[in-house]
Amino acid sequence: SVGGIPEIIKNEKNGLLIDPNNIDELSNAMLRLLTDHSKSKKLGANASKYISSNFEIDVICSHYETIYNSL
């Protein structure tokens, strides 16, 4: 949960955010993902969908084209 990461990763929706330097929280999150297969699959699917709908090359090019045309 540092820098721009929380702008992309939404806790419990498409990933898990933990406090920096919190080893206990990190190990608990990792253990949770390793043992809760449905949760890890859901987070992975949501992350993939979010990234592909917001950051694929066609989407980025479209955003740049919109900005360029507005100038």
Secondary structure, DSSP 8 states (H G I E B T S, - for coil): --TTHHHH--BTTTB----TT-HHHHHHHHHHHHH-HHHHHHHHHHHHHHHHHHHSHHHHHHHHHHHHHH-
